[in-house]
Amino acid sequence: MKKPLIWILAIAALLAIICVTSSIYTVEENEYACVVRFEKIIRTTSDAGLYFKAPFVDSIKAFPKAIMLYDIPPSEVLTSDKQNMSVDSYVMWRIADPLVFYQTLGTTSVAEQRLDAITYNALKNFMGTLAQADIINEDDGAERNDLYAVIASDVASLARTYGIEVVDVKIKRFDLPEANEQAVYSRMISERSQIAEKYRADGEYEASVIRNEVDKQVNILISNASAEAAQLVAEGEAEYMRLLAAAYNTEDRRGFYEFMLALDALKASLTGDEKTIVLGPDSPLAQILLNP
């Protein structure tokens, strides 16, 4: 009798342990824990800790509480001027209402598929109101924040019905389809070449104006300097003649001056190997040399 009793007690203890362990569950800091009974959520817990549930009947469905990033595959949209563009974007989202999320989507993979469709529709509708030149330009990138805000608002309003809070929607890159890429690059190169030619022509014109003005100023300076130099030379010669006239103002002085000039002329003529000079009888120098 004792042995069957021991077995019964052991089985009862084992069942008690199983019941206790299956009725306890823990909630982590970064997750929601939903108690599911017969495919329906009867309770949702967001605070971390140890909790109890009905054993064998209830199951736990956990959902992440943190913000998640979903990188959306690139997709093509059509602009208002009928130009195809490839848009590469991502969505930052989190589960705001786990009950609604479980009832409408159930898993994060399904949620990402739904976010993909919602974001693509929002991008397609909004890009359809813009021309390609409004998207690809040289404007400040910060101006596109308004574009992001409109798209994020549209996506958030639709995702809210699934218990999802859309934190942000960002476009990583606008690109062109390969068929249009080369044509757009050629057009951009042509536009830049025209701008460069205009800058070059304007620069050459400004350079010619500056060169002409400099040449004009140089000619004016040279002309003024030449006139001033000629005036100084004339004034110097006049002063020289005045000094000569003052120095040789008598007959004797003039005669001496003429004699010195004659000697200078004679000295200048006695150059080279030939030392012979011919003077006429009426030459003042000959008279002085012959009749000192």
C-alpha positions in Angstrom: 0.0 0.0 0.0 2.8 2.4 0.7 4.4 2.0 -2.8 1.3 3.0 -4.8 0.8 5.9 -2.4 4.3 7.1 -3.1 3.7 7.0 -6.8 0.5 8.9 -6.5 2.2 11.6 -4.4 5.0 11.9 -6.8 2.7 12.2 -9.8 0.6 14.8 -7.9 3.8 16.8 -7.0 4.9 16.6 -10.7 1.5 17.8 -11.8 1.6 20.6 -9.3 5.1 21.7 -10.5 3.9 21.6 -14.1 0.8 23.6 -13.2 2.8 26.2 -11.3 5.4 26.6 -14.0 2.9 26.8 -16.8 0.9 29.5 -14.8 3.9 31.8 -14.4 5.3 34.1 -17.1 7.7 37.0 -17.1 7.5 40.3 -19.0 10.8 41.9 -20.2 11.5 45.6 -20.2 11.3 46.0 -24.0 8.2 44.0 -24.8 4.5 43.7 -24.5 3.1 40.4 -23.1 -0.4 39.4 -24.3 -2.3 36.6 -22.6 -4.2 34.7 -25.3 -7.1 32.4 -24.5 -8.8 30.6 -27.3 -7.2 32.9 -29.9 -8.3 36.0 -28.1 -6.3 38.4 -26.0 -7.8 38.7 -22.6 -5.0 40.8 -21.0 -2.0 42.9 -22.1 0.9 43.7 -19.8 3.6 46.3 -20.6 5.3 46.6 -17.2 8.3 44.3 -16.6 7.8 41.6 -13.9 6.5 38.2 -13.0 2.8 37.4 -13.7 0.3 34.5 -13.5 -2.0 33.0 -16.1 -4.3 30.0 -16.3 -2.2 26.9 -16.9 -2.7 25.0 -20.1 -5.5 27.3 -21.3 -3.7 30.6 -21.7 -0.7 31.2 -23.9 1.6 34.2 -24.1 2.2 36.3 -27.2 5.1 38.8 -26.9 5.5 41.8 -29.1 8.5 44.2 -29.1 8.0 47.5 -27.5 11.1 49.2 -29.0 11.2 51.3 -32.1 11.9 49.2 -35.2 13.4 50.2 -38.5 12.0 48.7 -41.8 14.1 49.3 -44.9 11.7 49.4 -47.8 12.9 48.0 -51.1 13.4 50.7 -53.8 10.2 51.2 -55.9 9.3 53.4 -58.9 6.9 56.3 -58.8 5.6 58.6 -61.5 6.0 62.4 -61.2 3.5 65.0 -62.3 5.4 65.5 -65.6 5.2 61.8 -66.3 8.8 61.0 -65.4 9.7 57.7 -63.7 11.8 57.9 -60.5 13.1 55.2 -58.1 12.6 56.0 -54.4 14.6 54.2 -51.7 13.1 54.9 -48.2 12.8 53.5 -44.7 10.2 53.6 -41.9 10.8 53.8 -38.2 7.8 52.4 -36.3 6.7 50.7 -33.1 3.7 48.8 -31.7 1.4 51.3 -29.9 -1.6 49.1 -29.3 -0.7 45.4 -29.0 -4.3 44.3 -28.8 -5.3 46.0 -32.1 -2.0 44.9 -33.6 -2.6 41.3 -32.8 -6.2 41.5 -34.0 -5.4 43.1 -37.4 -1.8 41.9 -38.2 -0.6 39.4 -35.7 3.1 39.4 -36.5 5.9 42.0 -37.3 6.5 40.4 -40.7 2.9 41.0 -41.7 3.2 44.5 -40.3 6.2 45.3 -42.4 4.4 44.1 -45.5 1.5 46.4 -44.7 3.9 49.3 -44.0 5.5 48.6 -47.3 2.2 49.0 -49.2 1.1 52.0 -47.1 4.3 53.9 -47.6 4.5 53.1 -51.3 0.9 54.4 -51.8 1.8 57.6 -49.9 4.9 58.1 -51.9 3.2 57.5 -55.2 0.3 59.9 -54.4 2.6 62.7 -53.1 5.2 62.4 -55.9 2.4 62.5 -58.4 1.9 66.2 -57.4 5.6 67.1 -57.9 7.6 67.6 -61.1 11.0 65.9 -61.5 12.7 69.4 -61.3 11.1 69.9 -57.9 12.8 66.7 -56.6 16.2 66.8 -58.4 17.7 70.2 -58.0 20.4 72.1 -56.2 18.2 73.4 -53.4 19.1 73.0 -49.8 18.4 69.4 -48.7 16.7 70.7 -45.5 13.8 72.0 -47.7 12.9 68.4 -48.3 11.9 67.9 -44.7 8.5 69.3 -45.5 8.2 66.6 -48.1 9.1 63.9 -45.5 6.7 65.4 -43.0 3.7 65.1 -45.4 4.5 61.5 -46.3 5.1 60.5 -42.7 1.8 62.1 -41.7 -0.1 60.2 -44.4 1.6 56.9 -43.4 1.0 57.4 -39.7 -2.7 58.1 -40.1 -3.2 54.9 -42.0 -0.9 52.7 -39.8 -2.8 53.9 -36.7 -5.7 51.6 -37.5 -3.3 48.6 -37.1 -2.1 49.6 -33.7 1.1 51.0 -35.2 2.8 54.3 -34.4 4.9 55.6 -37.3 7.8 57.5 -35.7 9.4 58.7 -39.0 9.6 58.2 -42.7 12.7 59.1 -44.5 13.7 58.9 -48.2 17.3 57.8 -48.5 17.7 58.4 -52.2 15.8 59.6 -55.2 17.2 58.0 -58.4 16.4 57.7 -62.0 15.6 54.6 -64.0 18.5 53.4 -66.0 16.7 54.2 -69.2 16.5 57.9 -68.3 19.6 58.2 -66.2 22.1 58.9 -69.1 19.7 61.4 -70.8 19.3 63.4 -67.6 23.1 63.3 -66.9 23.7 64.6 -70.5 21.1 67.4 -70.0 22.8 68.3 -66.6 26.2 68.3 -68.2 24.9 70.5 -71.1 23.4 73.0 -68.6 26.6 73.1 -66.6 28.6 73.7 -69.7 26.4 76.6 -70.8 26.7 78.1 -67.3 30.5 77.6 -67.4 30.7 79.3 -70.9 28.6 82.2 -69.6 30.9 82.6 -66.6 34.0 82.4 -68.9 32.6 84.9 -71.4 31.7 87.3 -68.5 35.2 86.9 -67.1 36.9 87.6 -70.4 34.8 90.7 -70.9 35.6 91.9 -67.4 39.3 91.1 -68.0 39.3 93.1 -71.3 37.6 96.1 -69.5 40.2 96.0 -66.8 43.1 95.6 -69.3 41.8 98.6 -71.4 41.4 100.7 -68.3 44.9 99.8 -67.1 46.4 100.5 -70.6 44.6 103.9 -70.6 46.0 104.8 -67.2 49.5 103.6 -68.2 49.4 105.8 -71.3 48.1 108.8 -69.3 50.9 108.3 -66.8 53.6 107.9 -69.5 52.2 111.0 -71.3 52.2 113.1 -68.2 55.6 111.9 -67.2 57.0 112.7 -70.7 55.5 116.1 -70.6 56.9 116.7 -67.1 60.3 115.5 -68.2 60.4 117.7 -71.3 59.4 120.7 -69.1 62.1 119.9 -66.6 64.7 119.5 -69.5 63.6 122.8 -70.9 63.8 124.5 -67.5 67.2 123.0 -67.0 68.5 124.2 -70.3 67.1 127.6 -69.7 68.8 127.7 -66.3 72.0 126.5 -67.9 71.9 129.2 -70.5 71.2 131.8 -67.8 74.2 130.6 -65.8 76.4 130.7 -68.9 75.2 134.2 -69.7 75.8 135.4 -66.2 79.3 133.7 -66.1 80.5 135.1 -69.4 78.9 138.6 -69.5 82.1 140.4 -70.6 84.1 140.3 -73.9 87.2 138.7 -72.2 85.1 136.0 -70.5 83.3 135.2 -73.8 86.6 135.0 -75.6 88.0 132.6 -72.9 84.8 130.5 -73.2 85.1 130.3 -76.9 88.8 129.3 -76.6 87.9 126.5 -74.1 85.2 125.3 -76.5 87.8 125.3 -79.4 90.3 123.3 -77.2 87.5 120.8 -76.4 86.7 120.5 -80.1 90.4 120.0 -80.9 90.8 117.4 -78.2 87.8 115.5 -79.5 89.2 115.5 -83.1 92.6 114.1 -82.0 91.5 110.5 -81.7 93.1 107.3 -83.1 96.5 107.1 -84.6 96.2 110.2 -86.8 97.5 113.2 -84.9 97.5 115.7 -87.8 95.0 118.6 -88.0 94.5 121.2 -90.6 93.5 124.7 -89.5 92.6 127.6 -91.7 94.5 130.9 -91.3 91.4 132.6 -90.2 90.8 130.1 -87.5 90.9 131.7 -84.0 92.6 128.6 -82.7 95.3 128.8 -85.4 95.8 132.4 -84.6 96.2 131.7 -80.9 98.6 128.8 -81.5 100.7 130.7 -84.1 100.6 134.1 -82.4 100.4 133.4 -78.6 
